[in-house]
Amino acid sequence: MLIEVCVDSAAGLAAAVAGGAGRIELCAALEVGGLTPSAGLMQLAAGCGVPVFAMIRPRAGDFVYSAAELALMQADIAQARQAGLAGVVLGASATDGRLDGPALHRLVTAAEGMGLTLHRAVDLVPDLAEAVELAVELGFARILSSGQAVRAEDGLAVLARLVELAVGRLSIMPGAGISAANAARFVALGVTELHASCSAPVPVQGAVARLGFAGPGLRQTQVAAVQALCAAVTH
């Protein structure tokens, strides 16, 4: 079982590696689901000793992207490649919630030769089978999903359906609220990868909070939480 830990800071990166993460999803702004990390953080992560996949998401909100945003995402993919990262995490939606095939083809082409994870845009689709077939056709190695629920524990039935649809052609990687306490429920699905933040809230007080320099939902990766999750899936 491979444990992927999502991080959005140098401290989080160090904690994930120290805790035994098998892969890093590198982001900015995890409080909004993760955005594209900075070039500097990509360069730092490239030398961390474990595979690193960069989130390619230019803004918070939906995954319906304009031509200008897609061009920006292509440039960010090039930055991840230049930094020496192993892969990228991306997704794009049509206005009806289905995956945007042409946009994804454009992004996948830009990432040729890199590892590919389809992110939780899949949790918005009306037709899971159609989404899985497109992901396979485009060459994604895995799909990150919460089972179309806020917490993956509440999406177990959908995750099981995704595993069935994937039939070994790509990996289904559950994520959203996964910890050592509930990992066994996902292991039972037959998946080989789990995604987690292994984080705890960071209190922000005083002028930093009052002036808006840190919004709600700020969290920090915890070495002990990564270690506990890794231990929970190896026993």
C-alpha positions in Angstrom: 0.0 0.0 0.0 1.5 3.3 -1.1 0.6 6.4 1.1 0.5 9.7 -0.8 0.6 12.8 1.4 -0.5 16.2 0.1 1.5 19.1 1.4 1.6 22.8 0.7 4.7 24.1 2.5 8.4 23.3 3.0 7.6 22.2 6.6 4.8 19.9 5.4 7.1 18.4 2.8 9.7 17.6 5.4 7.1 16.1 7.8 5.6 13.9 5.1 9.0 12.5 4.1 10.1 12.0 7.7 6.8 10.2 8.4 7.4 7.7 5.6 5.2 8.9 2.7 5.7 6.9 -0.5 4.7 9.8 -2.7 4.0 13.6 -2.3 1.3 15.6 -3.9 2.7 19.1 -3.9 0.3 22.0 -3.7 -0.4 25.5 -2.5 -3.5 26.4 -0.5 -4.7 23.0 0.7 -7.5 24.8 2.5 -9.2 25.2 -0.9 -8.4 21.7 -2.1 -4.9 22.5 -3.4 -3.6 24.9 -6.1 -0.4 24.9 -8.2 2.7 25.2 -6.0 5.3 27.8 -6.5 8.4 27.2 -8.7 10.6 27.4 -5.6 8.6 24.8 -3.7 8.7 22.5 -6.8 12.5 22.9 -6.9 12.8 22.1 -3.2 10.5 19.1 -3.4 12.5 17.6 -6.4 15.3 16.7 -4.0 13.2 15.2 -1.2 14.0 11.6 -2.1 10.5 10.4 -2.9 8.4 10.8 -6.1 6.6 14.2 -6.2 3.5 15.0 -8.3 2.6 18.7 -8.6 -1.0 19.9 -8.5 -1.9 21.8 -11.6 -4.8 24.0 -10.7 -4.6 27.7 -11.4 -7.3 28.9 -9.1 -9.9 27.9 -6.5 -13.5 27.1 -7.5 -14.7 24.8 -10.3 -12.6 23.0 -12.9 -14.1 24.7 -16.0 -11.2 26.4 -17.6 -10.8 29.1 -20.2 -8.3 29.0 -23.0 -6.1 31.5 -21.0 -6.2 29.2 -17.9 -5.4 26.1 -19.9 -2.3 28.0 -21.3 -1.3 28.8 -17.8 -1.7 25.2 -16.8 0.5 24.1 -19.7 3.2 26.5 -18.5 2.9 25.2 -15.0 3.3 21.6 -16.3 6.5 22.7 -18.0 7.7 24.2 -14.8 7.1 20.9 -13.0 9.0 19.1 -15.7 11.9 21.6 -15.5 12.0 21.1 -11.7 12.4 17.4 -12.2 9.2 16.3 -10.6 7.8 12.8 -11.3 4.3 13.8 -12.4 1.4 16.1 -12.3 -2.2 16.0 -10.8 -4.8 17.6 -13.0 -8.4 17.6 -14.1 -10.8 19.7 -16.2 -14.6 19.8 -16.3 -17.2 20.7 -19.0 -20.0 22.9 -17.9 -22.3 19.9 -17.4 -19.9 18.3 -14.9 -18.5 15.7 -17.3 -14.8 15.6 -17.8 -13.6 18.0 -20.5 -11.9 15.6 -23.0 -10.4 18.2 -25.3 -8.9 20.2 -22.4 -7.6 17.1 -20.7 -6.0 16.0 -24.0 -4.2 19.3 -24.3 -2.9 19.1 -20.7 -1.9 15.4 -21.0 0.0 16.2 -24.2 1.9 18.9 -22.4 2.8 16.4 -19.6 3.9 13.6 -22.0 6.4 11.3 -20.3 5.3 12.4 -16.8 3.2 10.5 -14.3 -0.5 11.4 -14.4 -3.2 11.6 -11.7 -6.7 12.6 -12.5 -7.9 14.7 -9.5 -11.3 15.0 -7.8 -12.9 16.7 -10.8 -14.1 13.1 -11.2 -16.2 13.6 -8.0 -18.4 16.0 -10.0 -19.2 13.7 -13.0 -22.7 12.4 -13.7 -21.4 9.2 -15.4 -18.6 7.4 -13.6 -18.1 4.8 -16.4 -17.7 7.4 -19.0 -15.1 9.2 -16.8 -13.1 6.1 -16.2 -13.0 5.2 -19.9 -11.8 8.7 -20.8 -9.1 8.6 -18.1 -7.9 5.2 -19.3 -7.9 6.5 -22.9 -5.9 9.5 -22.0 -3.3 7.5 -20.1 -3.9 8.5 -16.5 -2.2 6.1 -14.1 -4.7 6.8 -11.3 -7.8 8.6 -10.2 -8.0 10.4 -6.9 -11.6 10.3 -5.6 -13.6 10.7 -2.4 -16.4 8.7 -3.9 -18.3 11.9 -4.7 -18.6 12.6 -1.0 -17.2 15.3 1.3 -15.4 12.5 3.2 -14.2 9.3 1.5 -15.7 7.2 4.3 -19.1 8.3 3.1 -18.3 7.5 -0.5 -17.2 3.9 -0.1 -19.9 2.5 -2.4 -18.9 4.8 -5.2 -15.2 4.1 -4.6 -16.0 0.4 -4.9 -17.8 1.0 -8.1 -14.8 2.9 -9.4 -12.5 0.0 -8.5 -14.9 -2.3 -10.5 -14.9 0.0 -13.5 -11.1 0.4 -13.5 -10.6 -3.4 -13.6 -6.9 -3.1 -13.2 -6.4 -0.6 -16.0 -5.6 2.2 -13.6 -5.4 2.7 -9.9 -8.3 4.2 -7.8 -6.8 6.2 -5.0 -9.2 7.1 -2.2 -8.7 10.5 -0.5 -10.5 13.0 1.8 -10.5 12.4 5.5 -8.3 9.2 5.5 -6.4 8.4 8.6 -5.0 5.5 10.6 -8.3 5.2 12.3 -10.3 4.4 9.1 -7.6 3.1 6.7 -8.8 -0.5 7.0 -12.1 0.4 5.4 -10.3 1.5 2.2 -7.8 -1.4 2.2 -10.8 -3.7 2.1 -11.8 -2.2 -1.3 -8.6 -3.8 -2.8 -6.9 -0.4 -3.6 -3.2 -0.1 -3.6 -2.8 3.6 -2.9 -4.3 6.0 -0.3 -4.2 9.8 -0.3 -4.2 11.9 2.9 -3.1 15.2 4.4 -2.1 13.7 7.8 -2.5 17.2 9.1 -3.8 19.1 12.2 -5.3 22.6 12.5 -2.8 25.4 13.0 -4.1 28.1 15.4 -3.7 31.7 14.0 -4.2 34.6 16.4 -3.5 38.3 16.7 -2.8 40.6 13.8 -2.0 37.8 11.4 -5.6 36.6 11.6 -7.2 40.0 12.0 -5.6 41.4 8.9 -6.5 38.4 6.8 -3.0 36.9 6.3 -4.3 33.5 7.3 -7.8 32.3 6.5 -9.8 29.6 8.2 -8.8 26.0 7.6 -5.0 26.4 7.9 -3.4 23.0 8.7 0.0 21.5 9.0 1.2 18.0 8.2 2.2 15.9 11.2 5.0 13.4 11.2 3.2 11.2 13.7 0.0 11.1 11.6 2.0 10.0 8.5 3.8 7.3 10.5 0.5 6.1 12.0 -1.2 5.8 8.7 1.7 4.0 7.2 1.7 1.6 10.1 -2.0 1.0 9.9 -1.8 -0.3 6.3 1.2 -2.6 6.9 -0.3 -4.7 9.7 
